[in-house]
Amino acid sequence: MCFEKGEEHCPLKDDRDVLIEKMMASDGAVFASPNYSFQVSAIMKTFLDRLGFACHRPSLFGKTFASIFTQGFYGGDKIVDYLDFVAGGLGFNTVKGSCLTALEPMTQKEQHKIDRVRAGQAVRYYARQEKPGYPVPMLFKLMIFRMGRTITRLELDDSSRDYTYYVDKGWLDSDYFNPTHLGVLKKGAGKHFDSVFASMTRARYK
């Protein structure tokens, strides 16, 4: 329902929308979770799944994101990469997350290391907030935008919430999700991505 008609029609009534409103009203967000079986916790994964529509219709641009994971042994770095990738899809400006490793009882050495990691992440987080909220996209992010826009334009119509969202945002005619200046190289790359994904989309129906 969220994908097809819009999240306002979601039949599940929980605190998801309250959390979305808090993120929209903030300058940024920090997601934290323990490492459970080499993935985020179940409640965190549920929240991310409830945000699935927002990966199609991102809205958290200009806001800073960071993640923090705790664990006893290993595996958390891959979880950091996963959550940072999801956050980018939601529109956040992502600061590399941190994985804090220690056992109970925690040693003084482990505590000092954790304190250093947290302090470093805080510095990076606030430094990112001081930078422009709408940076020029890297080629990968530009490619993702042009792919989504081309598919939306060629495969959907105004019966789709994704399509009307792109229309409302002006994305069917823009260079990128948010106001930015693309240089000659990236303008050319954008047009190339448009052509490639248009050909791939049309080929599906031949």
DAVEN-V870236 format. One record per backbone hydrogen bond with DSSP energy under -0.5 kcal/mol. CO is the residue of the C=O (numbers start at 1). NH is the residue of the N-H. Records with the same first field share a line. If there is no record, write none. Layout:
CO=NH, NH
//
This chain:
1=5, 6
4=161
6=9
7=10
11=13
12=14
15=19
16=20
17=21
18=22
19=23
20=24
21=25
22=26
23=26
27=64
29=66
31=68
33=70
34=36
35=37
36=39
39=36
41=45
42=46
43=47
44=48
45=49
46=50
47=51
48=51
49=52
51=54, 55
52=55, 56
53=56, 57
60=63
63=93
64=29
65=95
66=31
67=98
68=33
69=100
70=35
71=102
75=78, 79
76=80
77=81
78=82
79=83
80=84
81=85
82=86
83=87
84=88
85=89
86=90
87=91, 92
88=91
90=59, 60
92=94
93=65
98=69
99=101
100=71
107=111
108=112
109=113
110=114
111=115
112=116
113=117
114=118
115=119
116=120
117=121
118=122
119=123
120=124
121=125
122=126
123=127
124=128
125=129
126=130
127=131
128=131
133=62
138=142
139=143
140=144
141=145
142=146
143=147
144=148
145=149
146=150
147=151
148=152
149=153
150=154
151=155
152=156
157=160
160=164
161=165
162=166
163=167
164=168
165=169
166=170, 171, 172
167=170
170=173, 174
180=182
183=187
184=188
185=189
186=190
187=191
188=192
189=193
190=194
191=195
192=196
193=197
194=198
195=199
196=200
197=201
198=202
199=203
200=204
201=204
202=205
203=206
//
